[in-house]
Amino acid sequence: METKLDPNSIRPVGRPSALRAWAQKTVAQRELLLMTVPLIGLVIVFNYLPLYGWLIAFQDFKVARGISGSPFVGFENFQQLFKDPHFFRVLRNTLAMGFLNLIFGFLGAVGLAIALNEVRVRWFKRSVQTITYIPHFVSWVVIANIAHVLLSPDGGLLNDLMTGIGLIGEPFYFMARPDWFWGINTFFYFWKEVGWNAIIYLAVLAGVNPDLYEAADVDGAGRMRKIWHISIPSLMPVAIIMLTMSLGWVIQSGYESQYLLGNSMVIDYSEVLDLYALRYSFQIGDYGAGAAISIFKSVVSILMVLSVNYFAKKTGNGGLF
């Protein structure tokens, strides 16, 4: 009697099963796996356990009662926020300044990296790199003081310069113009971060195969053509990843610059969601509404990152995950 064998049950001699291969790989990399345990623990303790506090967004939270004793109110805190007309004004300010910082910061960093990559004088290139990334380590308190000194109507450098060349007749109070606040905030953010953000793009350009540039020279390509056809395509995968990651921070851009550069005259354009949440939590004492703002920001950030990642993969430019 002829016996038929199932081809799927046949495993080549000497080929380990998937489980055995996984076990062998785990044992071989046991030192690396053990090294990740403390880091995973830190992420759980500082990033996931605090999410328990999000429960107060769904409660009429009272400090004396705590999370376990405060009554559950469902989405009442969210409804209260969405009915507040100030919420949408603050959301507008947050998104506007976030996108301005993202666009000018991204384009500035890529442009600076490409320009420095074309510089052949080594000492000049290193000097410009150092000068441009040092402001990243300067706190916003110092940056805000510099801004106030530069733009002050009372002896400010910019006012003195413009008055001296006859561009304006009297000193101008830049920090009192609400419609100028977004531009001033974007300018100082750009100055602070452009050099630091350009470092990763410079590293990518340093890794480009020089044979490509030499081949382009043989073909008669000029500097601009080499930038367009070699440098920029080499930057694109990393640029897409950096852009995707940065989008997650558009609505979570913090409050330091807005708080330190702003004042009561420009508050309609300087107040952002983080300042709004602080005001609800510590001035009004409504901690539930403050937590609801935090949840709203997190949900919007996740949706933005997922959307950009999806379109990046669809257009063939890779993706973050």
Secondary structure, DSSP 8 states (H G I E B T S, - for coil): ------GGG---TT---HHHHHHHHHHHTHHHHHHHHHHHHHHIIIIIGGGGGGGGGGB---TTTHHHHS-B-TTHHHHHHHH-HHHHHHHHHHHHHHHHHHHHHHHHHHHHHHHHHH---HHHHHHHHHHHHGGGGS-HHHHHHHHHHHH-TTT-HHHHHHHHTTS-SS---GGG-GGGHHHHHHHHHHHHHHHHHHHHHHHHHHTS-HHHHHHHHHTT--HHHHIIIIIHHHHHHHHHHHHHHHHTTSTT--SHHHHHH--TTSHHHH--HHHHHHIIIIII--HHHHHHHHHHHHHHHHHHHHHHHHHHHHTTS----
